[in-house]
Structure formats: structure tokens, C-alpha cells
């Protein structure tokens, strides 16, 4: 199908560009509903990409691109299911989200993330799947997982190492600090920084420019320069699950749940 309207996201194919929009309030938290619809998109992608040369991923919400995993859903699962069942559920979720993100990573299209505002945790990892990141000057990037006793689990560590090297991973992961769009461009994380509210327009213009080139050449070049680190991605899942079973995680999730901040995911 060339168009889809779901509870958490939508997509359409128009003039050779797939437009994938996130729209789950309050800030596109990735839980089971979003995962299910991302899986539907991954299943539809082979047919879509036959008529496309680019994909633009963005958020329709003012709050930002994506705040990451749905921590409230994660906490409820750990409380209601018991530790062993919750751990099985977490591993299943990670295996599924990795399959989706690997599909996007390997797609023979040029993929562009247009980001603004909060681009944290799993949302940051979703953007990292894309070939290019175009950032609104107000965008902020962060891996806040250490506050929960965890590491990123959606593939962020191996993909950042692939793209930028280990020193950037250490800075983001071990300090928990956020990078603004200017810093992100300086280190090579984003390809362009644009004015507030301009990221989607520039991403679509970039996608149109890409359409002037031979699609097969672009796909071949991408496959050559962007290998998927499958072994490290699996190691990340194993490490995440090992950490999830520790008491520090339950304490971190409980603190998040009890927060009265309007945006508790902000550092």
C-alpha cells in the first residue's frame, strides 16, 4: 500500500519519496504500539522502495523528534509480569525493533531523518539508522540511559561507532549530556543544521535532489560504505538484557515514573 494512517505513525509515497511521519503524543515514545506499526512499515517497504529513491523520516509533534523508549510501558511490564517474564518480553521487544531498524538501515534508498527538539535515547537511535540527519537548530541529542542503569538498546552504540568512532560514543554514553545541533554538526553526526522549523523542508528538497541520480548507483554506494554491524548489535541486546535484570534498573524506572516534571526525559 502506498499510504497508511496508523495510531502512532503514517506513511505515503509521492514522487519517488517515502514520507514516514511519527505522531504519537507526547513525544513519539517507542512502545509496543509504535513497534507494531514500524513492523508494518518494514513489511511494506519492499513494495514501496520499488518506486522510490529516498525516504524522509520526521515527527509532526512540536515537542520533538522522539523521546525514546516508552519507559512507562517498560516499568508497568516489569511490575505486572515479574522479573523473568519481563526480561523475556524485553528481549523479544529488542529483537523485533532491531529487525525493523536493520531493515531501514539496509534499504536501497537514501534515508533522511529530519529532526527537531528532543532526539533522545531510542529516538536518537532511530535517527542514526538514516543515511543523513538534517537538524533544526533547536534539536538536542542525548543517551540518558545510564540514569536508568541501562545502555542504549536499539542499536545506537554500534551505529555511532560505525559512523563516528568510539570517542563520541564514550562522551554521549558515559556523561549522559546532550549535544545541541551545532555540536552534532561539528562532530559529523548531522549533515546540515537549518533554521527552526526548516528541517523537513530541507530534507524534502534534499530527497528531490537525490532523485536526479541513478538509483542503482546510489544503492551500490550505500551498501559499500554503510555495513551493518550485526555481531555488535546482538552483543548490545545481550548486554541490555543483562543490565535490565539488576535492581538499579527498577529503581531508575520507578524514579522516572514518580517524576512530576512535564518532560521527565530531559537531562
FENWOQUI-V78589 format. One record per backbone hydrogen bond with DSSP energy under -0.5 kcal/mol. CO is the residue of the C=O (numbers start at 1). NH is the residue of the N-H. E is the energy in kcal/mol with one decimal. If there is no record, write none. Layout:
# FENWOQUI-V78589
co & nh & e
CO & NH & E
CO & NH & E
This chain:
# FENWOQUI-V78589
co & nh & e
2 & 13 & -1.4
4 & 11 & -2.1
8 & 23 & -3.1
9 & 6 & -2.2
10 & 21 & -2.7
11 & 4 & -2.4
12 & 14 & -0.5
12 & 19 & -3.1
14 & 17 & -1.7
16 & 53 & -3.0
16 & 54 & -1.5
17 & 14 & -2.4
17 & 19 & -0.6
18 & 20 & -0.7
18 & 56 & -3.1
19 & 12 & -1.5
19 & 21 & -0.6
20 & 58 & -2.2
21 & 10 & -2.2
22 & 60 & -2.6
23 & 25 & -0.7
24 & 28 & -3.6
27 & 67 & -2.6
29 & 31 & -1.0
30 & 70 & -2.0
31 & 35 & -2.7
32 & 36 & -2.6
33 & 37 & -1.7
34 & 38 & -2.5
35 & 39 & -2.4
36 & 40 & -1.7
37 & 41 & -1.9
38 & 42 & -2.7
39 & 43 & -2.2
40 & 44 & -1.7
41 & 45 & -1.6
42 & 46 & -0.6
44 & 47 & -0.7
44 & 48 & -2.0
45 & 49 & -3.3
46 & 50 & -0.6
48 & 51 & -1.7
49 & 52 & -1.0
53 & 110 & -1.9
54 & 18 & -2.6
55 & 112 & -3.0
56 & 20 & -3.0
57 & 114 & -3.0
58 & 22 & -2.7
61 & 64 & -0.7
63 & 118 & -1.3
66 & 120 & -2.0
68 & 30 & -2.9
69 & 71 & -1.4
70 & 74 & -2.0
71 & 75 & -2.5
72 & 76 & -2.6
73 & 77 & -2.1
74 & 78 & -1.8
75 & 79 & -1.8
76 & 80 & -2.7
77 & 81 & -2.1
78 & 82 & -0.6
82 & 86 & -2.6
83 & 87 & -2.3
84 & 88 & -2.0
85 & 89 & -2.2
86 & 90 & -2.4
87 & 91 & -2.4
88 & 92 & -2.3
89 & 93 & -2.4
90 & 94 & -2.6
91 & 95 & -2.6
92 & 96 & -2.1
93 & 97 & -2.8
94 & 98 & -2.4
95 & 99 & -1.7
96 & 100 & -1.9
97 & 101 & -2.7
98 & 102 & -2.7
99 & 103 & -1.7
100 & 104 & -2.0
101 & 105 & -2.7
102 & 106 & -2.1
103 & 107 & -0.7
104 & 107 & -0.7
107 & 109 & -1.3
109 & 111 & -0.7
110 & 55 & -2.1
111 & 131 & -0.9
111 & 132 & -2.0
112 & 57 & -3.0
112 & 114 & -0.6
113 & 115 & -0.7
113 & 134 & -3.0
115 & 136 & -2.8
116 & 65 & -1.7
117 & 140 & -2.7
118 & 65 & -1.0
118 & 66 & -2.2
119 & 142 & -1.2
120 & 123 & -2.5
120 & 124 & -0.6
121 & 125 & -2.2
122 & 126 & -1.8
123 & 127 & -2.0
124 & 128 & -2.0
125 & 129 & -0.7
126 & 129 & -0.8
127 & 130 & -1.4
132 & 113 & -2.8
133 & 135 & -0.6
133 & 191 & -2.2
133 & 192 & -1.1
134 & 115 & -2.4
135 & 194 & -2.5
136 & 139 & -2.4
137 & 181 & -0.5
139 & 181 & -0.9
140 & 119 & -1.8
141 & 179 & -2.8
142 & 121 & -2.6
142 & 144 & -0.5
144 & 147 & -1.7
145 & 148 & -2.2
145 & 150 & -2.0
146 & 149 & -1.4
155 & 159 & -1.7
156 & 160 & -2.5
157 & 161 & -2.4
158 & 162 & -2.2
159 & 163 & -2.2
160 & 164 & -3.4
160 & 165 & -1.2
165 & 169 & -1.1
166 & 170 & -2.6
167 & 171 & -2.0
168 & 172 & -2.5
169 & 173 & -3.1
170 & 174 & -2.4
171 & 175 & -1.4
172 & 176 & -1.3
179 & 141 & -2.8
180 & 184 & -2.5
181 & 185 & -2.0
182 & 186 & -2.1
183 & 187 & -1.8
184 & 189 & -2.4
184 & 190 & -1.0
185 & 188 & -1.1
192 & 135 & -2.7
194 & 137 & -1.8
195 & 198 & -2.3
198 & 202 & -2.4
199 & 203 & -2.5
200 & 204 & -2.5
201 & 205 & -2.1
202 & 206 & -2.4
203 & 207 & -2.4
204 & 208 & -2.0
205 & 209 & -1.9
206 & 210 & -2.3
207 & 211 & -1.2
209 & 212 & -1.8
210 & 213 & -1.9
214 & 218 & -2.0
215 & 219 & -2.4
216 & 220 & -2.3
217 & 221 & -2.6
218 & 222 & -2.4
219 & 223 & -2.2
220 & 224 & -1.7
221 & 225 & -2.3
222 & 226 & -1.5
227 & 229 & -0.6
228 & 230 & -2.2
229 & 233 & -2.3
230 & 234 & -2.0
231 & 235 & -1.9
232 & 236 & -2.2
233 & 237 & -1.7
234 & 238 & -2.1
235 & 239 & -2.5
236 & 240 & -2.6
237 & 241 & -2.4
238 & 242 & -2.1
239 & 243 & -2.4
240 & 244 & -2.5
241 & 245 & -1.1
243 & 246 & -2.0
246 & 249 & -1.3
246 & 250 & -0.8
247 & 251 & -2.0
248 & 252 & -2.2
249 & 253 & -2.8
250 & 254 & -2.3
251 & 255 & -2.1
252 & 256 & -1.9
253 & 257 & -2.5
254 & 258 & -2.1
255 & 259 & -0.6
256 & 259 & -1.0
261 & 264 & -0.6
263 & 266 & -1.9
